[in-house]
């Protein structure tokens, strides 16, 4: 909303004006805004989900934070590149490992997938930060190890049976960085 943009500008300038509405009034206005702008709310909710994949707050603090360093400086871009590369490998190999589980491993696939999908509402409802991935980061790392153990066989299996699912998830990952 225009009010949110104005508030962000005040925060970046170092001033934080107190809202002149009560909590109930702000809540009522927020709900009215959601009801009248359903598609905008959905777009923002998906954007919050995409925020899981942004740099970790502690990594940004190494450089002094986003507002101190500037987003398009060389140190920030290098940090973002290496952090993204690390996360992309975990996500790419983790999803491929999850999709390549067959036979007795399907039990793990069901539980891992349920945990990952069950975490998504938290990311859609809350103002997502990378910390909300704590529930499924270890699962993706385990699946990535599973995938890399027999990567040739698993890669062939994923591409032959699950290429559209895998491609859709990877497009979401790319979109999340473009949207950021």
ABEGO torsion letter per residue (X at the ends): XAAAAAAAAAAAAGBBBBBABBAAAAAAAAAAAAAABAAAAAAAAAAAAAAAABBBAAAAAAAGEAAAAEAABAAAAAAAAAAAAAAAAAAAAAAAAAAABBEAAAAAAAAAAAAAAAAAAAAAABBBBAAAAAAAAAAAAAAAAAAAABAAAAAAAAAAAAAAAAAAAAAAAAAAAAAX
